[in-house]
C-alpha cells in the first residue's frame, strides 16, 4: 500500500462541502474520507483561506462563517504548509518555467515543500509531474 502524501487543492475541498456540487461532491467526499483514514492529506494556508472565502460566499448554498471555521479547525490537524518567502520564490520559479498563474504555482510550491507526491486538483494539468509531484484531476477518468 502506498503511503504517499497527497496535497488537496481548494477546489476538491470546496466540492466536499458544497451540497450543490453534484457528482463532484461524492468524489471529493470519498477522497477526503480516505485521506482522513490514512492520515495522508496536506493543505496550505492558501488553500484554507481560499476554502473559507469560497464556501462562505461564492457557492450557491454558502456555509455560515462558524461552520466554515469549524471545518478549517478540523482540517488544521492535517499537515499544513505555511507559505514562507522560500515557498514564494519556489512559486515564482514554477510560474516562470511552467507558465501557471502565480496562485496555482504557489499551490504547486506548497505541495513540493510539504513533501507531497500527488496534487489533487481540477485546475492544473492532469498527469503532469513537477519536481517529483504528480498532478491528478480526480474528476476525470
C-alpha positions as CSV (number, residue, x, y, z in Angstrom):
1,X,0.0,0.0,0.0
2,X,1.3,3.4,-0.9
3,X,1.9,6.0,1.8
4,X,2.4,8.9,-0.4
5,X,1.3,12.3,0.9
6,X,-1.5,14.0,-1.1
7,X,-1.9,17.7,-1.4
8,X,-5.5,18.7,-1.8
9,X,-6.3,21.9,-3.8
10,X,-9.0,24.2,-2.8
11,X,-11.5,23.0,-5.5
12,X,-11.5,19.5,-4.1
13,X,-12.1,20.8,-0.6
14,X,-14.9,23.1,-1.7
15,X,-16.7,20.3,-3.6
16,X,-16.6,18.1,-0.5
17,X,-18.7,20.7,1.4
18,X,-20.8,22.1,-1.5
19,X,-24.2,20.5,-1.4
20,X,-24.8,21.7,-5.0
21,X,-21.7,20.1,-6.5
22,X,-23.4,17.0,-7.8
23,X,-21.2,14.0,-8.6
24,X,-18.1,16.0,-7.9
25,X,-19.2,16.2,-4.2
26,X,-19.4,12.5,-3.8
27,X,-15.9,12.1,-5.4
28,X,-14.5,14.8,-3.2
29,X,-16.1,13.3,-0.1
30,X,-14.7,9.9,-0.8
31,X,-11.2,11.4,-1.3
32,X,-11.5,13.4,2.0
33,X,-12.7,10.3,3.9
34,X,-9.8,8.2,2.5
35,X,-7.2,10.9,3.4
36,X,-8.6,11.3,6.9
37,X,-8.5,7.5,7.4
38,X,-5.0,7.1,6.0
39,X,-3.6,10.4,7.5
40,X,-2.0,11.4,4.2
41,X,-3.6,14.8,3.5
42,X,-1.7,18.0,3.1
43,X,-3.1,21.5,2.8
44,X,-1.6,25.0,2.8
45,X,-2.6,28.2,4.5
46,X,-3.5,29.4,1.0
47,X,-6.0,26.5,0.4
48,X,-7.6,27.1,3.8
49,X,-8.0,30.8,3.1
50,X,-9.4,30.2,-0.4
51,X,-11.8,27.5,1.0
52,X,-13.2,29.9,3.6
53,X,-13.8,32.7,1.1
54,X,-15.4,30.3,-1.4
55,X,-17.7,28.3,0.9
56,X,-19.0,31.4,2.7
57,X,-19.8,33.5,-0.3
58,X,-19.0,32.0,-3.7
59,X,-21.1,28.9,-3.9
60,X,-24.9,28.7,-4.4
61,X,-25.6,27.5,-0.9
62,X,-22.9,29.1,1.3
63,X,-21.9,27.9,4.7
64,X,-22.0,30.3,7.6
65,X,-18.7,31.6,8.9
66,X,-18.8,29.5,12.1
67,X,-19.4,26.2,10.2
68,X,-16.6,27.0,7.7
69,X,-14.3,27.9,10.7
70,X,-15.1,24.5,12.3
71,X,-14.2,22.7,9.1
72,X,-10.9,24.6,8.9
73,X,-10.2,23.8,12.5
74,X,-10.6,20.1,11.8
75,X,-8.5,20.3,8.6
76,X,-5.8,22.0,10.6
77,X,-5.0,18.6,12.1
78,X,-3.6,17.6,8.7
79,X,-0.1,18.6,7.6
80,X,-0.4,22.3,6.8
81,X,2.3,24.1,4.7
82,X,2.7,27.7,5.9
83,X,3.7,29.8,2.9
84,X,7.1,31.4,3.6
85,X,9.4,33.5,1.5
86,X,11.0,30.3,0.3
87,X,7.6,29.0,-0.8
88,X,7.0,32.2,-2.7
89,X,10.4,32.0,-4.5
90,X,9.7,28.4,-5.4
91,X,6.3,29.5,-6.8
92,X,8.0,32.2,-8.9
93,X,10.2,29.5,-10.4
94,X,7.3,27.3,-11.1
95,X,5.4,30.2,-12.6
96,X,8.3,31.1,-14.9
97,X,9.1,27.6,-16.0
98,X,5.6,26.0,-16.3
99,X,3.6,29.2,-17.1
100,X,0.9,28.6,-14.4
101,X,-0.6,31.6,-12.7
102,X,1.3,32.7,-9.6
103,X,-1.5,31.4,-7.4
104,X,-1.5,28.0,-9.0
105,X,2.3,28.0,-8.8
106,X,2.0,28.7,-5.1
107,X,-0.2,25.6,-4.7
108,X,2.5,23.5,-6.5
109,X,5.3,25.0,-4.5
110,X,3.4,24.3,-1.3
111,X,2.9,20.7,-2.3
112,X,6.6,20.4,-3.1
113,X,7.5,22.0,0.3
114,X,5.1,19.7,2.1
115,X,6.6,16.5,0.7
116,X,3.5,15.6,-1.3
117,X,3.8,13.1,-4.2
118,X,0.4,13.9,-5.6
119,X,-1.6,17.1,-6.0
120,X,-5.4,16.6,-6.4
121,X,-6.8,19.5,-8.5
122,X,-9.0,20.1,-11.4
123,X,-7.3,23.4,-12.1
124,X,-3.8,22.1,-13.0
125,X,-2.6,19.9,-16.0
126,X,-3.7,16.3,-15.3
127,X,-0.8,13.8,-15.3
128,X,1.9,16.5,-15.4
129,X,4.8,16.0,-12.9
130,X,6.7,18.9,-11.4
131,X,9.7,18.3,-9.2
132,X,8.5,14.8,-8.4
133,X,4.9,15.8,-7.6
134,X,2.3,14.3,-9.9
135,X,-0.8,16.3,-10.7
136,X,-4.1,14.3,-10.8
137,X,-7.6,15.6,-11.6
138,X,-9.8,13.3,-9.6
139,X,-12.9,14.3,-11.6
140,X,-11.8,12.8,-14.9
141,X,-11.3,9.1,-15.7
